[in-house]
């Protein structure tokens, strides 16, 4: 039996539905369990069961999580957010001692990727092209605008600003906690969805072009077979020892590929890569059998388009979980 626990599913209902469908193809009794703090998170209503847990900051969180894992015989945990990954990484050995696997890298990798400045330094030393970083104590010397200001350790679009001159930079930087200032790279944006075997060997990669992004979320996209991006992504996955599900972001400008970010979690547009060829049934069957699965480069279907839309979940008060 395969019982997968997904944390903080929130509004990501389609990801849960696709994973659930894939697991049920392996065996009808396989289950997806969610844990949440908010009963108004739409995704929990598509799970086989949901448990309301306290915040990570509460002392009894791990105790309550262990109860869920034991009750539901959980085999795998899939963290959904950067905060999930950070917490799970810190307690990875303790949690996996319960007899399950967390589908994410080890703590040192998660810690590195969560710090944009340290991650940039690491990947630059590895030979990857990254946007220029401006030290905070030298901002007055910036002459090339625009620049982008973002938090050093947060994800998404919160507190991300584009400054077109010194006046805007001075105003915006006051709003950003622990800011990082980089050159703004304008071009064609790509996300690469990837997954590894449990030993960290690569299963497969699917690049997708981000055609429209709102609040940091890919709203429209299309799969593309971009050999250079695939080659770079393989090198990145190997250099940083990625495990589980991950996504890598690039910007292409003037035939140059800039590495923007590496995340140890699923991206919001991951559903597109699932529909294009990443097969949850194949992946979890390999996990279950303790065997390795390897897809060839370009295994996925090209020119598959995604257009995300809002779909409400309606419940009466007595139906809330």
N, C-alpha and C positions, 0 to 999 in steps of 0.2 A: 504493500500500500504506500502511496505517496500523499502526504498531507503537508501542504504548503501554507505557511503563515505569512501574510503580507501586512506590513505596518503602514500606518498613515495613508491609506488608500485615498481618502478625501474624495475629490471629484473624479478621480481617474478610473471611472467605471469600465471603460472599454478595455483597458489593460487587464483588469481583473477578469472580465468576461472572456477574453481571448486565452488567458492562462487557464481558466476553468475549463473551457472547451477542450484545450489541448490535454489537460490532465484526465478528463473524462474519457477521451479517446483511448488512453492507455488502459484505464480500468474505471468502470462506472462508479465505483465506491471511493475513488480518489477525491480529496476535498481541498477547498481553499478556505482558510480561516482568516479573518481580519481582526486587528485590534485597533481601537480608536479611542479618542477622548470626547469626540463630538458625535452625538446621535443624529445630527443633521448632515453628516458626510454621506453623499449619495452612493459612493462605492460600496459601503457596507451592506447595502440591500441586495447586492448581487452575489454575495459570498454564501457559502454553505452555512456558516455561523459567524457571528461577530461577538467580541467581548469588549466591554468598555473598561479601559485601564486608566489609572492615574497618570499624571505627567511624569516625564523622566526624572524631574527634580524631586519627586516624592520618594521617601525612603523605601516604601513597599513596592515600588514599580517592578523590580526584578523578581520579587517573591510572587507577585500577581502574574507576571509573564510566565514564570515557571509553571504555575498552576494550569494556565491555558495550554502550554506545550505538553504537559503530562496528560491532561484531560483529552486532548485531541490527537495525541500521539504524533506530534509534529516532527517531520523529517528535515524540513528546510525552512529557513526564514529569509524573506526577500525585503530588505529595507527600501523604502520609497523616496525618502528625502535625505538631504545632506545631514540634517540633524539626527535622523535615524541612524545613518551610517556612522556618524561620529560617536554616538552613544554605544551602538553595537560593537564598534571597533574597540572601544575602551574595555568592554566586558566580553570580548569575543571568546576567549579561552574559558571563562566561567560559564557562559551560556552554552557553548558547544559541549561542555562536560555533561550536559543533560542528555546527550546522545543524538544531537542534530547538527546540521551544517548551516552556517550563515553564508549566503551567496554574495560575498563581497571580499575585498582584499583584506590583508592584515592591517593592524593598527597603524604601523609606520607609514604605509602607503596612503591610507585614508587621511591621516594627519597631514601628510605632505600635500595631497591634492586639495585639501580644504584651505590651505594657505596659498592664496594666489601668488604672492610675492616669492615664496620659497619654491613653489611649483615652477614658476617662470624661470627662476635661476637654475633649477635642476634640468629642465628641458633644453634650455639654452646651452648648458654645458654638454648636453647629449647631441648637440648639433642641429636642433630644430629651430626654424625661423619663428620668432615670436615678436609681438609688438614692442616697441621701445618703451621702457619704463622710466618715469621721471621721479627722482628722489623728492620726497616731500620738502626737504630743506632747500631745494633748488628750483622751486616752481616759478620764481621770478625770472629765471633765465629762459623759460619756454618761449620760443618764437614761432613754432609750427603748430598751428591750430587747424581743426578742432582736436581736443583731447577727450578721453573718456575717464570719468571718475566713478569708482565702484568700491564697495566694501572689500576689505582684504579677506574676510572669512565667511561671507554670506553668498548665497546663490540666488538665482532669479533676477527679476528686474527692480526689486526694491532698492532704493538709494543708488540707482545707476543714472548718471547724468552725462550729457555731452556739452562741453564748454567750447564756445567758439572764439573766446577772447579772455584776456586776463581778468576782466571784471566778472564774467560769468564763472570762471574758475574759482575766484575768491569767494563768491557767493555759494556755489554748489558744494565746495569742499567742507563747508561748515555743517552741512546736512548729512554727511556720510560718516558713519562710525569706522574708525581705523581705515582711512581711505588709501586706495592705490590709484595712481594717475598714469595713464598710458596714452600713447599715440592712438588716434582713432583710425582704424583700418576700414575703409569702405570698399565693398566688393560683393562677391557671391559667397553666401554663407552655406556651409555644409555641416551636417551632423552625421557621425558614423556610429551606428548601434552595433555593439559587439557582445559576445558571450564566450566564456571559456568552459572547459571541462573542470572538474573539481581539483585537478592537479595544476591548474593554471594554463594548460595548453589551449591554444585558440580553437574554438569551434567554427566561428564564422563572423564576417563583417558585412554590414549593409550601409553604404553611404546614401544619404538623401539630401537633396537640395532644399533649403528652407525658403519657400516662396513668399511666406508671410509669417511674421512673428508679432505677437501682441503680449505685452507684459512678460516677456521672456519665454513664452510658450509658442511652439510651432503650430500655427493654425492651418497653413497650407504647405504641402511639400510633395516632392516626387523623387523616386528612387533613381539613382544614376550609377553607372558602372564607371568609376573614376580610378583607373589603375594606380596613379600616383598617390591618391588619398589612401587607397587600400594598403599600399606598401608602407607609407608613413605610419598608418594606424597600427600595423603589425609591429613596427619598430617601437612605437610608443608603448603598446601593451606589454612587450617583452622587457623594455627598459625599466618600467615602473612596476612590473610584476602584478598586472591586473588579474583579478579573479572574479568569477560570477558575471553579472550583467553590468555593462558600462556604456558610456557614450563619450565621444570625442568631438570637439567643435573646431572647425577650420574656417578661415576666410581666404578667398582667392582673389588676388588683385595683381594685375599685370603679369599673369602666368606664374605668380609666386603664391605658395601656400603658407599662410601664417597659422600657427597653432594658437588657438584662443583659450581652450580650457579642456581639461580631462576630468570626468566625473565618475565616481565609483558607484553609480546607480543608473537606473533606467531613465531615459529622457522622455519628455512629454509626447514626442512623436514616434515612440517605439512601436506603437500599434501599426504604423505603416510598414516597418521592417518585418513584423510578424506576417502581415498579409502578403509581403513580397517573397517570403521564403524561409525566414527563421521559423522553425517548427518546434513549438513547445513540446509536442509529443516526442519528437526525436531527442530533444535536449534532456528532458526528464527521464526518458527511458534509459539514456546513457548514464545519467546520474544513478538511477535505481540499480542498474546492472554493474556499476562501478567500472564502466568501460569508457573509452574515449571516442568522441564523435568529431569528425573533421569534414567541414564543407570545403569544396574547392573555391578558389577566387572567382568571383562573378557568378556564384551559384544562384543568386536571387533574380527575380524578374525585374527588368528595367521598366521605366516609364509607368510605374504604378503611382497614382496620385492620391493624396490624402487631403480632405477638406473637413476640418473638425467643425462641429456645431454643438450648441447647447441642447441638452435633452433633460427636462425636469423629471425628478422622482417625486411623486405626490403621495403623501401619507397622512392619515388622520392621527390625532394626538395619541390615541390608544394603540396605534400601529408602530410608533417609534421604538427603535431598539434601545 
